[in-house]
Amino acid sequence: MIDKIKILITGGAGFIPSALAEKLAESPENYIVIVDSLLTGSLEKVPVSKHNNIKFIKCDVNEFRDISSVFYAYSFDYVFHYAAMVGVKRTLENPVKVLNDISGIKYILNLSKNSGVKRVFYSSSSEVYGEPVEFPQNEHTTPLNSRLPYAIVKNVGEAYLKSFKKEYDLDYTIFRFFNTFGPKQSKDFVVSKFISAALNNNDITLYGDGKQTRTFCFIDDNIEATTNAFYKKLVVNDVANIGGDIETTILELAQIIIRLTNSKSKIIYLPSLEEGDMTRRRPDTTKMKQLLHRDPILLEAGLKKVLENTKFIL
């Protein structure tokens, strides 16, 4: 392992980071250590059995003794800090637990700058933009104005990365993830939730009139863009939106899924959420397209790929 590139992925039992680990493990030069508290992650998603260059450690990054011992055991070259409490409903119901994630950010950055880590990659979120005032939402010109605890924590994390670069010269890359979907996503998120309901012919529930828009990014596009940033040394000390750029209403999403699954599901409208359900989302994906060097996978094509493997959704 002396000559291997050692990579830490926090939150690696989650949907996106487990896919990232699998992709990075394809290179025999990489040795990947995954840490996760398993509070919301699943060991089933960790690809340890497929690769001999992945190590899983149950660990809470918000506990210094836990995460520091992992850093002391390995001399990491790179860190992907993806651990966080996620999901609109969960984060709204547990605002103090969300704020605890600030501790994990501080620990990761302090340990990284003290142990020779070359670059920290951070999973931020489209939520930092709040209710949008500019379309498309550009990384450097769109105000970050969300008041939700989850978004504030992500914004604070971004500020920490920029501050550590300025004071300690620790390189960083910030990915602002927009809605990403794929076969291993849990039922807590809109695409997998709708697919699960449709396959079981259950009602699909929408908040408000369903006219709120989102863009949807298939997991393969997310992983290819972010690993290209890693391997090609791109988006260094910068921010990149990672997402789709075609706006789709939540109602249209439900209708497409019902059609693709030949479902008998009915669409039911619930009262609008008091907070956390923004009316529009559309990122400026200029940087992402430069990372991909190809056209993104379209929503319907991605949904068909999910329907070929619904193990985690069902």
Buried (B, 14 or more C-beta within 10 A) or exposed (E): EEEBBBBBBBBBBBBBBBBBBBBBBEBEEBBBBBBBBBEBBBEEBBBBEEBEBBBBBEBBBBBBEBBBEBBEEBEBBBBBBBBBBBBBEBBBEBBEBBBBBBBBBBBBBBBBBEBEBEBBBBBBBBBBBBEBEEEBBBBEEBEBEBEBBBBBBBBBBBEBBBEBBEEEEBBBBBBBBBBBBBBBBBBBBBBBBBBBBBBEEBEBBBBBEBEBBBBBBBBBBBBBBBBBBBEEEBBEBEBBBBBBBEBBBBBBBBBBBBEBBEBEBEBEEEEEBEEBEBEBBBBBBBBBBBBBEEEBBEBEEBBEBBBEEBEBBE
